[in-house]
Amino acid sequence: MTTREHSWDPAAPGVLRLPSGRLVRGRGLRDPLPPGDVPEFGVYLLGRRPPETPWESLWVRWSDFWLPASHTAARTALAEVWDRSATERVELACGGGRGRTGTALACVAVLDGVPADEAVQYVREHYRRGAVETPWQRRYVRRFPASL
């Protein structure tokens, strides 16, 4: 599946191992960039355009504590995260790395085969205990379609 040089260290902070074995890193952009490998692709979930990165990235307009401005754009970006995580170091990030990032990671877990009604708990157990902060974010994950 992934080659060592194009995969995250599974023990590194913020790295979520999906049931398929794919690794995706979640992080908060207000924190310093973690040491070690940098992403090859990132999706940034912010209300305003993120800072430039030396790696390929996408911006999903998504205000803090809310849902993505475009569900279609979010769905497309998260499907790309899932797809590219098979062979690349991919990260998802918002300001704090909890609500929007946790919600997006839970949706990626759904794409990976985790039942939608279990995805929030999966991310809280394997990524961050406080992930997915609001009731509407939890509902978004439960309603997230597993198929494209």
HELIX and SHEET records of a PDB file:
HELIX    1   1 ARG A    4  HIS A    6  5                                   3    
HELIX    2   2 HIS A   71  ARG A   84  1                                  14    
HELIX    3   3 GLY A   99  LEU A  111  1                                  13    
HELIX    4   4 ALA A  119  HIS A  126  1                                   8    
HELIX    5   5 PRO A  135  ARG A  142  1                                   8    
SHEET    1   A 5 VAL A  15  ARG A  17  0                                        
SHEET    2   A 5 LEU A  23  GLY A  28 -1                                        
SHEET    3   A 5 VAL A  90  CYS A  94  1                                        
SHEET    4   A 5 PHE A  41  LEU A  46  1                                        
SHEET    5   A 5 GLU A  56  ARG A  61  1                                        
END                                                                             
